[in-house]
Amino acid sequence: MRDLFSFLPEERVLVDREDLLLYSYDATPAKRYPLAVVRPKSKGEVVEIVKAASRHGLSLVARGAGTSLSGAPVPCEGCVVVDFTLMDRIIEVDEANAFVAVEPGVVYEELNRALAKRGLFFPPDPGSGSVCTLGGMVAMNSSGIRAVKYGTTRDYVASLEVVLASGEVLRLGGRYKKSASGYDLKSLFVGSEGTLGLFTEIGLHLVPKPGRRAAMTASFDSFEKAARAIASAVAARADVAVLEFMDSSVVKAVEGFSGMRLGSAEALVLAEVEGSGGEVEGEIRRLAEIFRGAGAEVELAFEEAEIAELWRARKAALPALARVAETLLLEDITVPVSALPQMMRRIGRLAEKHGVRIATFGHAGDGNLHPTFLISSEEELARARAAIEELFRECLTLGGTLSGEHGIGVEKRPYIELEHGAAVQVMREIKRALDPEGIFNPGKIF
């Protein structure tokens, strides 16, 4: 295999089984060894990798940090993994146009640390932000706790440099704010899960870093009350940057994992407001009154250390649950915010009907929930699989979507036609037009 990629130094073509193990899985139960791993450092090397794979009938799977929750970067049968973590340069920060150009291996939090010195930031804030790469974020259209105010990664992608299956390099978009010129091909590649081409450069729009923030916890005696309060806050146009939800099983798991005390509520809502001084205080107090009116016990936090502790608790949700059960099936549904109370009721009914344990948390301010199935036996796994299909159907009947931020990958591939119907065939035709031999990430999405 090293002979096929002889243009790369030997140490950047991995073929030993111990090395390949690290690339055989992501954060899902899926696992498969690749034939090899190649580690480019430049656009030219990526082009040569694509040409070599095409000549020899090999498939290519792009990979960043491997934090995906959909199975998208898990190797397919007989494929080569392209590891982009060595392409980690911040190419340019253009302060005048609030724009940054990066290579795909740049880590999300490292980018924001560099931007903070210039009073700028890139907002989406995924849970894996300390390690996930920008290439992976764009490929999956990832987002996180700040999407309720700022939107998703797609909203910030200004330009892309993409290597196609032919080896041709496309430059799409620019640092301008708007364009009415031709098809929006740039957006087609965002969220394409590595199935259409390989990114070698990413341009992002940026926003000013907020000057001040305040946070709040709201404890409820039922998750339905919490869901109704969240819907009320959004309907009241509360200017929140973050609006998160954890049910009692998640709260207990986080307390056991972190040693933090979060209270004995059936549901806990965490919120953050940011902006200038007086604006922040006024808005967090308005939000507090909305939640008190819905029956919550509310506590406010204005000090940075207190606020950081709250978000440490929220980001501990997944690792905390991983200590409760041997296997987690973490789902990622989104419904209109007004449908949150109905969706939460239906999750409770599904847990009871199928005899499964479901711990739910998520970015409730934009309707994105993560019902997490806790699995400790093959029998529980079978029951959970049956419940998950029903969960997806319930979500879609409420006008929702199968994935808010994790993507389809292999985990949700059997269900995509439930949501998109005949449009899936259009997606397949686009895939064939751009990748006629199917060398990029085959078996994902479809």
C-alpha positions in Angstrom: 0.0 0.0 0.0 2.9 2.4 0.7 4.0 2.0 -3.0 0.7 3.5 -4.1 1.4 6.7 -2.1 5.1 6.8 -2.5 4.9 10.6 -3.0 4.3 10.8 0.8 7.1 10.2 3.4 6.9 6.7 4.8 5.9 7.9 8.2 2.8 9.6 6.8 1.4 6.3 5.3 0.2 4.1 8.1 -0.4 0.4 7.4 0.4 -1.4 10.8 -2.7 -2.8 12.5 -1.9 -1.0 15.8 -1.9 2.3 14.0 -5.0 1.5 12.0 -7.0 0.7 15.1 -7.0 4.4 16.0 -8.8 5.1 12.8 -11.3 2.3 12.8 -14.1 4.0 14.8 -15.8 7.2 15.9 -18.1 7.9 18.9 -20.7 5.4 17.7 -20.6 1.6 18.1 -19.5 1.2 14.4 -16.0 -0.1 13.7 -14.0 -1.2 10.7 -10.3 -1.2 9.9 -9.1 0.7 6.8 -6.5 -0.6 4.4 -4.2 2.3 5.2 -4.1 5.9 6.5 -2.5 8.7 4.6 -1.7 12.1 6.3 -1.3 15.0 3.8 0.2 18.3 4.7 -0.8 20.3 1.6 -3.4 20.7 -1.1 -1.0 19.3 -3.6 -0.7 16.1 -1.6 -4.4 15.8 -1.3 -4.8 16.1 -5.1 -2.2 13.3 -5.6 -3.9 11.1 -3.0 -7.2 11.5 -4.8 -5.6 10.7 -8.2 -3.8 7.6 -6.8 -7.0 6.3 -5.3 -8.9 6.8 -8.5 -6.3 5.0 -10.6 -6.3 2.0 -8.3 -10.1 1.8 -7.5 -9.7 2.7 -3.9 -12.3 4.6 -1.7 -11.3 7.5 0.5 -12.8 8.5 3.8 -11.9 11.9 5.2 -11.2 12.2 9.0 -10.4 14.9 11.4 -10.6 14.2 15.2 -13.0 11.3 14.9 -15.6 12.8 17.3 -18.5 12.1 14.9 -21.7 10.7 16.5 -23.1 9.3 13.2 -20.5 6.8 11.9 -19.6 9.2 9.0 -15.8 8.9 9.4 -15.8 5.1 10.1 -13.9 3.3 7.3 -15.8 1.5 4.6 -14.7 -1.9 3.2 -11.4 -1.7 1.5 -10.9 2.1 1.9 -8.0 4.4 2.7 -8.5 7.1 5.5 -7.3 10.6 4.7 -6.3 12.1 8.1 -6.3 15.9 7.9 -5.0 16.7 11.3 -1.6 17.8 10.0 -3.2 20.4 7.8 -3.8 22.7 10.8 -2.7 26.2 9.7 -4.7 29.4 10.3 -3.9 30.8 6.9 -5.2 34.4 7.3 -7.3 36.5 9.7 -8.9 39.4 7.8 -10.1 41.7 10.5 -11.5 44.3 8.1 -13.9 41.8 6.7 -14.4 39.6 9.8 -13.1 36.6 7.9 -10.7 33.8 8.6 -9.2 31.2 6.2 -8.0 27.9 7.7 -6.9 24.5 6.7 -9.4 21.7 7.6 -7.3 20.3 10.5 -7.6 23.4 12.7 -9.3 22.7 16.0 -12.4 24.7 16.9 -11.3 26.0 20.3 -7.7 26.7 19.1 -9.2 28.9 16.4 -11.3 30.8 18.9 -8.4 31.3 21.2 -6.5 32.9 18.3 -9.4 35.0 17.3 -10.2 36.3 20.8 -7.0 38.4 20.7 -8.6 40.3 17.9 -12.1 40.6 19.5 -13.7 38.1 17.1 -15.1 34.6 17.3 -16.7 31.7 15.4 -19.8 30.8 17.4 -21.3 27.3 16.8 -19.6 25.7 19.9 -20.0 21.9 19.5 -19.7 19.8 22.6 -16.4 18.3 21.2 -15.0 21.8 20.5 -11.8 21.3 22.5 -10.7 18.6 20.0 -12.9 18.6 16.8 -11.6 20.0 13.6 -13.1 22.6 11.3 -13.1 20.2 8.3 -15.3 17.8 10.3 -17.6 20.6 11.5 -18.2 21.8 7.9 -18.6 18.3 6.5 -21.2 17.5 9.2 -22.7 21.0 9.5 -22.0 20.7 13.2 -23.2 23.1 15.8 -23.9 23.2 19.5 -25.1 25.2 22.4 -25.0 28.6 20.7 -27.1 27.7 17.7 -30.2 29.2 19.3 -28.8 32.7 18.8 -26.0 32.4 16.2 -27.1 29.5 13.9 -25.1 26.6 12.7 -21.7 26.2 10.9 -23.5 26.5 7.5 -24.3 30.1 8.3 -20.6 31.0 8.6 -19.0 29.2 5.7 -17.9 31.9 3.4 -15.7 29.9 1.0 -14.4 26.4 0.3 -11.5 24.9 -1.6 -12.5 21.4 -2.6 -10.7 18.5 -4.4 -13.1 16.6 -6.6 -12.9 12.9 -7.5 -11.1 13.9 -10.8 -8.4 15.7 -8.9 -9.7 19.0 -10.0 -9.7 21.8 -7.4 -12.8 24.0 -7.0 -12.8 27.3 -5.2 -16.3 28.2 -4.1 -17.6 31.4 -2.5 -15.5 34.3 -1.2 -15.2 36.7 1.7 -18.2 38.8 0.5 -21.4 38.8 2.5 -23.9 38.1 -0.3 -24.0 36.8 -3.8 -26.7 36.1 -6.4 -24.3 34.6 -8.9 -25.0 31.0 -10.1 -25.8 27.9 -8.1 -24.8 28.0 -4.4 -22.4 25.1 -4.7 -20.5 26.0 -1.6 -23.5 25.3 0.5 -24.0 21.9 -1.3 -20.7 20.7 0.2 -21.6 21.9 3.8 -23.1 18.9 5.5 -22.2 16.5 2.7 -20.3 14.2 5.1 -17.3 13.8 2.9 -19.3 12.2 0.1 -18.7 14.8 -2.6 -15.1 15.9 -2.2 -12.2 16.7 0.2 -11.8 20.2 1.8 -8.3 21.7 1.6 -9.2 25.3 2.7 -12.2 26.8 4.6 -13.2 30.4 4.8 -15.4 31.5 7.7 -17.4 34.7 8.5 -16.8 35.8 12.1 -18.7 37.9 14.6 -17.6 40.3 17.4 -16.8 38.6 20.7 -19.4 39.6 23.3 -18.3 41.8 26.1 -20.3 40.4 29.0 -22.5 37.5 29.9 -24.8 36.2 32.6 -26.4 32.8 33.2 -29.3 31.2 34.9 -30.5 27.8 36.1 -34.2 27.0 36.3 -35.4 23.9 38.1 -38.7 22.3 37.3 -40.7 19.5 38.9 -41.6 18.0 35.5 -39.9 18.0 32.1 -43.2 19.0 30.4 -43.2 22.2 32.4 -39.6 22.9 31.4 -40.4 22.2 27.7 -43.4 24.6 27.9 -41.3 27.3 29.6 -38.6 27.0 26.9 -41.3 27.4 24.2 -42.7 30.4 26.0 -39.3 32.0 26.3 -38.6 31.6 22.6 -42.1 32.9 21.7 -41.4 35.9 23.9 -38.3 36.6 21.7 -35.9 36.3 24.7 -32.5 37.2 23.4 -30.7 34.1 24.7 -27.3 32.9 23.4 -27.7 29.5 25.1 -30.9 27.6 26.2 -30.2 24.1 27.3 -32.1 21.3 28.9 -31.3 18.2 31.1 -33.7 15.7 32.6 -33.3 14.3 36.1 -31.4 11.2 35.0 -28.8 13.4 33.2 -28.6 15.7 36.2 -27.9 12.8 38.5 -25.3 11.3 36.2 -23.5 14.7 35.9 -23.5 15.1 39.7 -22.0 11.6 40.1 -19.4 12.3 37.4 -18.3 15.8 38.3 -19.1 16.1 42.0 -21.2 19.3 41.3 -24.5 19.8 43.0 -27.3 20.7 40.6 -30.3 20.0 42.7 -33.1 17.3 42.7 -35.3 18.8 39.9 -37.0 16.6 37.4 -35.7 19.0 34.7 -33.0 21.6 34.7 -32.8 24.4 32.2 -29.5 26.3 31.7 -29.5 29.7 29.9 -27.0 32.4 29.0 -27.4 35.9 27.8 -24.5 38.0 26.4 -23.9 41.5 25.1 -23.2 44.8 26.7 -23.5 45.4 30.5 -27.0 46.8 31.2 -28.5 44.9 28.3 -27.3 41.6 29.7 -28.6 42.1 33.2 -32.0 43.3 32.0 -32.5 40.4 29.6 -31.4 37.7 32.1 -33.9 39.0 34.6 -36.6 39.1 32.1 -35.9 35.5 31.2 -35.9 34.6 34.9 -39.4 36.1 35.3 -40.7 34.0 32.3 -39.3 30.8 34.0 -40.6 31.7 37.5 -44.0 32.3 35.9 -43.8 28.8 34.5 -43.2 27.3 38.0 -39.4 27.2 38.1 -37.0 27.8 40.9 -34.4 30.2 39.4 -30.8 31.1 40.3 -28.8 33.7 38.5 -25.0 33.8 37.9 -23.0 36.9 36.9 -19.5 35.9 37.7 -17.3 34.2 35.1 -16.3 31.4 37.3 -19.9 30.5 38.2 -20.9 30.6 34.5 -18.0 28.5 33.4 -19.0 25.9 36.1 -22.5 25.7 34.7 -21.3 25.0 31.1 -18.8 22.5 32.5 -21.9 20.7 33.9 -23.7 20.8 30.6 -20.7 19.5 28.6 -20.2 16.7 31.1 -23.6 15.2 30.1 -22.4 12.7 27.6 -19.3 11.5 29.4 -21.3 11.2 32.6 -24.0 9.1 30.9 -21.2 6.9 29.5 -20.4 5.8 33.1 -24.0 4.8 33.7 -24.4 2.2 31.0 -22.1 0.0 28.9 -23.4 1.4 25.6 -25.1 4.7 24.6 -27.2 5.3 21.6 -27.2 9.1 21.4 -29.9 10.4 19.1 -30.2 13.9 17.6 -33.7 14.9 16.7 -35.0 18.5 16.1 -38.6 19.7 16.2 -40.1 23.2 16.0 -39.7 24.7 19.4 -43.4 25.0 19.9 -43.6 21.2 19.6 -41.1 20.5 22.4 -43.7 19.7 25.1 -45.3 17.1 22.7 -42.0 15.6 21.8 -41.0 15.3 25.4 -44.3 13.5 26.3 -43.7 11.1 23.4 -40.2 10.3 24.5 -41.6 9.4 27.9 -44.3 7.2 26.4 -41.7 5.4 24.2 -39.5 4.6 27.2 -42.4 3.1 29.0 -43.8 1.3 26.0 -40.5 -0.4 25.0 -39.1 -0.8 28.5 -35.9 1.2 27.8 -34.0 3.8 29.7 -33.9 7.2 27.9 -31.9 10.1 29.3 -32.7 13.4 27.5 -30.7 16.6 27.2 -30.1 19.0 24.4 -30.2 22.5 22.8 -33.8 23.0 23.6 -33.8 26.7 22.6 -33.7 25.6 18.9 -35.7 22.4 19.4 -32.7 20.1 19.2 -32.9 17.2 21.7 -30.6 14.3 22.4 -32.6 11.3 23.7 -29.9 9.0 24.9 -30.6 5.2 25.2 -28.8 3.6 28.0 -27.9 0.0 27.0 -26.5 -2.7 29.3 -27.5 -5.9 27.5 -28.3 -7.3 24.0 -32.0 -7.5 25.0 -32.0 -3.7 25.9 -30.3 -3.0 22.6 -33.0 -4.8 20.6 -35.7 -2.9 22.5 -33.9 0.4 21.9 -33.6 -0.2 18.2 -37.4 -0.7 17.9 -38.0 2.5 20.0 -35.6 4.6 17.9 -37.4 4.0 14.7 -40.6 5.0 16.4 -38.9 8.0 17.9 -37.9 9.2 14.4 -41.5 8.7 13.1 -42.9 10.7 16.0 -40.3 13.5 15.4 -41.2 13.7 11.7 -45.0 13.8 12.4 -44.3 16.9 14.5 -42.6 18.6 11.6 -39.1 17.8 12.8 -35.9 16.4 11.2 -33.8 13.3 11.8 -30.6 15.2 12.7 -30.0 18.7 14.0 -26.3 18.5 14.1 -24.8 15.0 14.0 -25.6 14.1 10.4 -26.9 10.8 8.9 -23.7 8.8 8.4 -24.5 5.1 8.8 -26.5 5.2 12.0 -29.5 7.0 10.4 -29.0 5.8 6.8 -32.0 3.3 6.9 -34.4 6.2 7.8 -33.4 9.0 5.5 -36.3 8.4 3.1 -38.8 8.7 5.9 -37.8 12.4 6.0 -36.8 13.2 2.4 -38.8 10.8 0.2 -38.2 11.3 -3.5 -35.5 14.0 -2.8 -33.1 11.2 -1.8 -33.0 10.2 -5.5 -32.0 13.8 -6.4 -29.2 13.6 -3.7 -28.0 10.3 -5.3 -27.9 11.9 -8.7 -25.8 14.8 -7.4 -23.4 12.3 -5.8 -23.0 10.5 -9.1 -22.4 13.7 -11.0 -19.6 14.8 -8.7 -18.2 11.4 -7.8 -19.1 9.0 -10.7 -16.9 6.2 -9.4 -18.2 6.6 -5.8 -14.7 6.9 -4.3 -15.6 9.4 -1.5 -17.1 7.9 1.7 -19.3 5.2 0.1 -22.1 3.8 2.1 -22.7 7.0 4.1 -26.0 8.9 4.0 -27.5 6.6 1.4 
